[in-house]
């Protein structure tokens, strides 16, 4: 199972029936539904990550060469940042 297949499977299992199978089409669906925010930062401590919520989808370009429009090559589901307990 590749990355977009995993996103497809998880969303289908959670009652979202109109999920496309490919990452580029998954991005297009999010854009069509008005549920997209563009970001370009890859550092975890970036402000762009501060607005993410568990369950948000993240998309990448450039992980390999592909002829798609848009050239999305990776998709994943954001689970959140690792939380560590505060010391008492």
TIMARVO-808227 format. One record per atom (N, C-alpha, C): y, z, x; residue number from 1; atom name. Coordinates in steps of 0.02 Angstrom, whole numbers. Layout:
% TIMARVO-808227
Y,Z,X,NUM,CA
...
//
This chain:
% TIMARVO-808227
-58,0,43,1,N
0,0,0,1,CA
62,0,45,1,C
106,-47,35,2,N
168,-49,74,2,CA
222,-8,40,2,C
282,-8,69,3,N
336,35,44,3,CA
356,19,-28,3,C
366,-45,-43,4,N
387,-63,-112,4,CA
329,-52,-161,4,C
268,-59,-138,5,N
210,-44,-180,5,CA
207,30,-198,5,C
225,73,-150,6,N
228,144,-163,6,CA
282,161,-214,6,C
342,133,-204,7,N
396,144,-252,7,CA
375,120,-322,7,C
345,61,-325,8,N
320,33,-388,8,CA
271,81,-421,8,C
222,104,-384,9,N
170,149,-410,9,CA
200,213,-437,9,C
243,245,-398,10,N
272,310,-418,10,CA
315,302,-481,10,C
356,250,-483,11,N
398,240,-542,11,CA
357,223,-604,11,C
306,181,-596,12,N
262,164,-653,12,CA
226,227,-678,12,C
203,269,-633,13,N
168,330,-652,13,CA
214,379,-688,13,C
279,370,-680,14,N
328,413,-712,14,CA
363,380,-771,14,C
331,329,-800,15,N
354,300,-862,15,CA
407,246,-857,15,C
421,221,-798,16,N
470,167,-791,16,CA
430,102,-787,16,C
431,65,-842,17,N
386,7,-849,17,CA
412,-58,-821,17,C
477,-66,-814,18,N
504,-131,-794,18,CA
517,-135,-718,18,C
478,-101,-678,19,N
487,-99,-606,19,CA
458,-162,-574,19,C
500,-199,-535,20,N
473,-255,-497,20,CA
429,-231,-439,20,C
388,-274,-413,21,N
342,-255,-360,21,CA
373,-260,-290,21,C
424,-301,-281,22,N
451,-313,-215,22,CA
518,-277,-205,22,C
531,-254,-143,23,N
589,-212,-129,23,CA
655,-247,-145,23,C
660,-311,-131,24,N
721,-348,-145,24,CA
735,-350,-221,24,C
682,-360,-260,25,N
689,-360,-333,25,CA
703,-289,-360,25,C
676,-238,-327,26,N
690,-169,-346,26,CA
764,-154,-336,26,C
793,-177,-281,27,N
865,-169,-270,27,CA
904,-206,-324,27,C
884,-267,-340,28,N
918,-306,-392,28,CA
917,-269,-459,28,C
861,-238,-476,29,N
857,-199,-538,29,CA
906,-141,-538,29,C
911,-106,-482,30,N
959,-50,-477,30,CA
1030,-76,-483,30,C
1045,-133,-452,31,N
1113,-162,-457,31,CA
1128,-182,-529,31,C
1079,-213,-562,32,N
1087,-235,-632,32,CA
1101,-176,-678,32,C
1069,-120,-665,33,N
1078,-60,-706,33,CA
1140,-20,-687,33,C
1178,-44,-637,34,N
1238,-9,-616,34,CA
1224,56,-580,34,C
1167,60,-549,35,N
1146,122,-518,35,CA
1139,113,-442,35,C
1189,82,-412,36,N
1185,69,-340,36,CA
1248,92,-305,36,C
1240,122,-247,37,N
1295,140,-203,37,CA
1278,111,-135,37,C
1323,74,-108,38,N
1311,45,-42,38,CA
1325,96,12,38,C
1287,94,63,39,N
1298,136,122,39,CA
1273,99,183,39,C
1298,118,240,40,N
1276,83,300,40,CA
1258,132,355,40,C
1261,195,343,41,N
1248,244,395,41,CA
1174,260,400,41,C
1149,269,460,42,N
1079,286,469,42,CA
1070,357,496,42,C
1124,390,514,43,N
1119,459,539,43,CA
1110,507,481,43,C
1063,552,488,44,N
1047,600,435,44,CA
1106,646,418,44,C
1150,660,466,45,N
1206,706,454,45,CA
1268,670,426,45,C
1260,607,407,46,N
1316,569,379,46,CA
1335,594,309,46,C
1399,588,292,47,N
1421,606,226,47,CA
1387,565,172,47,C
1365,505,189,48,N
1332,463,139,48,CA
1268,494,113,48,C
1236,536,152,49,N
1175,569,130,49,CA
1190,630,87,49,C
1251,655,89,50,N
1269,715,50,50,CA
1265,703,-25,50,C
1273,642,-48,51,N
1272,627,-119,51,CA
1204,608,-146,51,C
1154,603,-102,52,N
1087,584,-125,52,CA
1053,642,-161,52,C
1013,624,-210,53,N
973,673,-247,53,CA
900,652,-242,53,C
854,701,-241,54,N
783,683,-240,54,CA
767,634,-297,54,C
731,581,-279,55,N
714,529,-326,55,CA
756,466,-318,55,C
813,471,-282,56,N
853,411,-269,56,CA
813,363,-225,56,C
825,299,-235,57,N
792,248,-195,57,CA
838,227,-138,57,C
809,217,-80,58,N
846,194,-21,58,CA
818,127,-1,58,C
861,81,20,59,N
841,13,40,59,CA
870,-3,108,59,C
831,-40,148,60,N
853,-62,214,60,CA
848,-137,221,60,C
888,-163,267,61,N
881,-232,290,61,CA
866,-229,365,61,C
839,-284,391,62,N
833,-290,464,62,CA
773,-258,496,62,C
725,-232,458,63,N
666,-204,491,63,CA
619,-259,515,63,C
626,-319,486,64,N
593,-379,511,64,CA
630,-439,480,64,C
618,-498,507,65,N
651,-558,483,65,CA
617,-585,420,65,C
658,-598,369,66,N
630,-622,305,66,CA
681,-667,270,66,C
657,-714,233,67,N
700,-761,196,67,CA
703,-738,123,67,C
744,-689,108,68,N
755,-665,40,68,CA
829,-656,30,68,C
849,-654,-32,69,N
918,-640,-48,69,CA
920,-586,-102,69,C
940,-526,-87,70,N
961,-500,-22,70,CA
900,-489,24,70,C
912,-486,90,71,N
857,-481,138,71,CA
831,-409,147,71,C
814,-377,92,72,N
789,-308,94,72,CA
718,-308,123,72,C
707,-265,171,73,N
642,-263,205,73,CA
607,-196,200,73,C
640,-145,172,74,N
608,-80,166,74,CA
638,-42,107,74,C
597,-5,72,75,N
619,38,16,75,CA
583,105,21,75,C
617,157,-1,76,N
585,223,-2,76,CA
618,267,-55,76,C
584,321,-71,77,N
608,369,-119,77,CA
633,430,-80,77,C
695,448,-92,78,N
725,506,-57,78,CA
696,570,-87,78,C
671,615,-45,79,N
642,678,-68,79,CA
688,737,-56,79,C
739,728,-15,80,N
785,783,1,80,CA
779,801,74,80,C
826,840,95,81,N
826,864,164,81,CA
782,925,169,81,C
752,934,226,82,N
710,993,236,82,CA
754,1055,233,82,C
733,1102,193,83,N
770,1164,186,83,CA
734,1219,224,83,C
771,1259,260,84,N
742,1315,297,84,CA
771,1379,270,84,C
730,1432,263,85,N
756,1495,237,85,CA
807,1526,285,85,C
857,1556,255,86,N
907,1591,297,86,CA
878,1657,322,86,C
896,1675,382,87,N
873,1739,410,87,CA
911,1796,377,87,C
876,1849,364,88,N
907,1907,331,88,CA
939,1952,382,88,C
//
